[in-house]
Amino acid sequence: MGGIKNVRQILESMCDLFAECAIECVDAMFGKESELKMPWQVVEQLQAQFDRLLTMGSGNEEFSALTCAGIQYDSLDAFVEEENISTEYAADILGEFVNNYCGLLSSKDVFKDNFGQHIQAVPILYSDGQSFLPFIWGVQGYIYIGDHWMYIGYTIRDNITRSNNKF
């Protein structure tokens, strides 16, 4: 894996694999048959305008990655055949999807050959511009200067055991 890699070229050569893994993951997780209506593309910047957007970082010594899953409220309702999905449930659904998608990708030899094995971070859900950090202990507060404030949040996860992350 050593040496400089042209990530764009690698992604272009693997574009179909990313799409195939997405179909496989959606079909398995939601029990529905999905399809591609447009080919996947390699782009300079990912789209990020959704009612719910979940991000999850992963990486190793050589690469850092961010996987995103974005969905509108009505589409999420349709995927799980439920209405008025809570933020917590949306985080569970999208978090499990991204986790499984990343796991499926990393099980493919061509992915491992090009990018190595990645360690995944904790997923973060953004809903209407607000983030939701599930199952993580944290501290947060506001610092005021007159009527003006700054929000500061800090979260930490014990990577050895999840026992410290209970509510």
ROVO-510344 format. One record per residue: y, x, z of N, C-alpha, C, O in turn. Coordinates in steps of 0.001 Angstrom, whole numbers, plus 500000, padded with zeros to 6 digits. Atoms other than C-alpha are relative to their C-alpha. Example, Ala and Ser with C-alpha at 12.3 -4.5 7.8 and 13.67 -1.06 7.14 Angstrom:
<nodes>
498810500890500000495500512300507800501200500900500000501181501936500665 498810499180499940498940513670507140501090499230500730502198499739500899 
</nodes>
This chain:
<nodes>
498807500798500000500000500000500000501257500840500000502348500289499857 498819499170499865502339502950500285500841500032498744500406499582497684 499105499855501135505249503644498010500896498800499819500724497765500463 499047501058500281508065501548496652499343498977499087498702499336498098 500567501067500806507002498190495266501132499149499452502140498931500125 499069500942500575508897495928492944499524498611500403498649498037499754 500453501270499436508536492736494967500114498871498985499238498010498912 499840501066500992509876490540492182498832499985499027498287498920498736 501116499938500949507203491740489758498693499566500658497881498871500045 501220500405499294504481491310492358499977498486500162498957497846499906 499935501455499823505649487765493123499786499271498675499097498252498628 500199500625501312505823486932489415498532500023499593498032499056499017 501418499912500359502252488125488940499131499094500879498016498743500494 500757500821499061501131486023491927500520498564500104500046497803500947 499351501305499901503250482905491304498982498854499993499084497929500798 501019501048500070500249480771490336499177499928501280498795498839501709 500754499981498757498395481858493471500750499248501107500146498477501853 499203500699498995501251480631495690499942498490499781499809497729500739 500064501425500314501227477262493911498609499433500290498491498358500877 501373500465499763497415476943494032499701499870501492499058498909501915 500210500067498551497364477700497764500754498819500601500269498186501538 499228501143499509500071475076498323499266498695499723499178497832500596 500769501209500339498045472416496507498784499884500907498525498820501469 501199500011499160494890473371498396500340499625501441499619498854502074 499615500256498613496701473281501732500462498555500198500078497913501176 499543501394499905498437469928501107498814499055499924498692498132500730 501157500877500168495224468338499896499128499980501257498691498918501699 500866499906498822493240469584502896500672499426501240500034498715502016 499329500402498760495831468900505564500358498522500027500216497871501063 499542501380500023497105465507504453498983499040499400499210497830499365 501044500851500555493920464234502825500438499270498750499992498155498482 499485500608501220495739463521499598499850500996498855499751502204499066 500069499133501169495506464860496100501422500262499517502139499338499132 498653499646500436498663466714495205499942500607498606498868500923498094 499941499438501343499836468041491866501312500750499825502259500578500592 498775499316500392502401470304490274500615499235498846499939498918497867 499307500661501109504998468582488130500895500982499261501308500730498129 499231498920500621506953471752487412499378501315500443498872501412501561 500556498699499595505806475373487407500842500632501107502058500451501163 499293499259498959506690477482490423500726501171499352500315501686498312 499174498926500537509342480135489887500330501015501076500374500691502263 499459498972499118510439483384491426501519499887499904502078499919498808 498551500191499960514071482947492510500626501019500945499956501578501813 499290499052499137516681485138494136500293499423501378500411500173502347 499694500631498719517399482612496898499226498696500106499227497892499174 500752501225499779515212479873498358500947498839500246502042499018500780 499236501218499735516497476314498480499855499648501473498822499934502079 500084500302498571517295475040501968500697498703500377501109498563501528 499320501261499710518823471540501739498985498872500140498655498201499162 501001501022499736516319469185503353500315499320501322501020499882502160 499840500671498709516269466619506157499306500801501099499830500940502204 500740499170499059513666468767507886499597501275499269499057501229498164 500356498703500571513174472458507207499360500834501101499966501056502150 500673499145499037510650474603509035499905501396499420499524501574498263 500109498606500422510790478375508833499064500737500939499008500447502134 500861499163499186508271480889510041499988501399499411499648501595498244 500014498615500420508617484628509843498623500606500186497820500143500997 501231499229499850505761487035509422500278501390499462501260501610498754 499788498671500524505392490674508697499024501012500546498115500704501317 500757498850499544503889494048509268500945501195499923502154501016499775 499122498831500031505190497595509255500750500141498689501847500697498653 499404499782501313505952497455505562500820498825499479501814499041498785 499345501173500555507045493876504796500392499020501104499710498914502123 499613501139499180508924491047506507500104498814499070500620498946497961 499999501182500852508555487531505147500482498799500785500442498796502015 499596501270499417509889484057505820499414498910499116499695498870497918 500570501116500735507932480977504767500752498750500406500989498532501594 499240501218499735509825477685504478499237498793499488498569498865498456 500497501293500472508663474083504209501113498995500235501486498745501381 498924500971499896511380471536503501499542498653499495498775498573498535 500436501340500384510953467781503256501061498989500423501759499187501417 499101501094499644513024464601503279499260499068500961498030499060500992 500617500908499025512415461975506001498985499066499348497862498933499835 500899500968500624510890459425503624498751500658499424497682500048499415 501176499298500522508587462010502050499046500391501120497830500297500956 500864499663498865507300463171505430499266498751500477498073498803500774 500641501266499635506645459527506346498840499686499053497771499249499480 501035500303501000504685459141503108498823500967500102497675500552499940 501086499024499894502679462344503576499055499650501143497837499765500999 500850500282498833501433461287507017499745498510500196499031498111501116 500168501453499953501605457515506378500402499429501350499704498595501926 499402500507498771503737456903509444501496499919499780502024500523498847 498555500116500102507366455960509979500659500547501256500039500655502314 499173499543498872510114457304512219499342501141500775499152501055501988 500673498853499403508446460636512888500988500760500882502085501108500445 499128499301499050509910462343515948500156501465499608499368502005498832 499760498582500251511320465843515846498805500837500451498390501759499749 501135499245499480508440467115517984498786499889499085498102500877498817 501142500213500881505827465570515712500233500679498647499313501269498081 499668499320501262507612466846512584499781501505500134499270502147499217 500213498568499767507571470346514105498511500322500002498095501336499442 501453499798499989503826470016514744499430499942498585498655500809498184 500535500194501353503108468742511232500373501174499102499508501814498504 499552498938500904505224471248509345499566501375500488499258502255499684 500461498730499446504305474078511713498551500272499657498200501385499265 501412499844500350500601473497511164499837500231498502499001501028498074 500085499793501439501165473226507430500345501444499637499584502106498931 499575498636500339503075476522507205499000501018500534498684501994499852 500989499097499419500593478227509518498745500063499130498235501148498849 501194500036500853497654477103507376500263500584498614499415501274498049 499639499458501316499451477947504138500044501527500050499504502199499171 499935498536499855500197481471505349498608500593500204498291501649499658 501366499540499793496615481844506542499192499993498721498416500913498461 500703500091501276495287480714503192500445501114499057499616501762498417 499501498904500835497548483144501330499429501340500441498958502131499624 500427498689499503496601486037503580498497500223499889498018501345500053 501446499834500196492910485360502995499667500449498572498529500823498289 500221499629501398493326486142499292500148501503499822501134502093500265 499994498548500188492504489713498282501250500502499287501797501541499658 498830499541500749495383489949495803501243500024500888502104500888500724 498882500001499056497841489032498571499892501205500926500856501949501103 500207498870499081496348491554501005500204501336499302500777502257499883 499847498748500745496242494255498326501461500347499758501828501522499752 498585499776500295499944493820497592500895500026501232501841500811501297 499094500146498859501450492847500943499370500330501350500073500359502359 500663499697498736498871493723503597499795498763500851500058497642500415 500217501088499047497979491613506615501292499766500779501888500716501285 498765500336499284500936489806508209499711499362501341498745498616501498 500005500678498708501476488789511786501086498942499940502223499231499566 499066501102500102503148485401511993500813499844501279500345500130502382 499105500278498880506080484507514208499916498520500358499159497768499744 499942501394499574506817481232515965500802499202498973501873499644498557 499241500802500954507878478457513565501220499355500648501217499043501839 498773500637499537511367476983513871500297498835499065500311499004497846 499678501180500788512224473448512717501491499741500068502087499755501145 498604500408500088515713472542511530500018498557499538499401498210498531 499917501411500315516522468849511489501460499590500026502117499680501063 498588500376500108519894467618510282500908501110500495501914500848501154 499174498864499618521279471098510844499770500522501405500433501471501822 500301499555498645519825471468514344498631500662500020497717500218499324 501305499357499914517001473818515231499222499438501175499804498988502162 500898500461498951514017472825517341498933501064500177498160501335499258 500963498944499722511942475554518988498911499449500909499120499335502117 501042500615499192508637474042520144499187501010500797498949502131500349 500951499259499189506455475378522934500448501413500350499616502310500483 499496498676499676508688478317523756500968499874501162501864499030501157 499042499943498904510421479092527000501259500700499513501184501645498727 498759499375500417514051479967526550501097499710501006500921498929501941 498817500247499181517433480058528168501157499772499040501261500439498011 498883500287500878520560478612526665501207499601500820501085499208501980 498787500400499311524142477917527565501200500081499086501095500459497919 498742499991500730527729477649526468500974500908500709501048500915501938 498931499159499473530508480152526946501309499417499468501495499280498259 498742500622500399533966478610526927501152500982500078501196501843500957 498686499357499931537348480097526160500986498870499759501171498443498619 499164501198500116539783477297526823499120498833499612498087498579500233 500793501119500499538532474304524900498968500418498972498222499575498474 500915499496501025536525476490522522498759500591500651498829501200501719 501248499526499410532892477364523100499114500672498968499261500500497758 501033499352500791530061479446521813498669499676500656498513499825501868 501350500236499516526419478443522150499227501299499903499303502002498896 500866498830500007524034481230523096498617499562500466498474498948501523 501374500305499642520264480807523127499131501232499845499314502023498919 500920498864500046517544483331523824498611499481500310498413498754501283 501371500404499758513820482784523544499093501206499836499350502102499033 500946498891500049510895485093524118498597499439500117498359498462500828 501388500454499992507179484708523539499095501154500378499231502265499867 501037499051499610504327486537525194498944500000498890498256498997498700 500941499941501109502198487674522260498558500182500438497642499987499638 501369499793499518499168488430524429499341498666500331498177498442499999 500556501294499606498692484933525798501067498939499854502248499209500072 499043501095500130500318481588525161500177499277501323500923498300501384 499924500711498733499914480599528806501416499943500555501742499024501307 498623500019499528503548481481529481500865499025499221502033498833499558 499205500853500867504659479038526803499764498504500253500182497673499447 500209501409499677503564475791528462501304499394500478502181500097500979 498770500678499565506220473198529216500133500078501501501101499567502063 
</nodes>
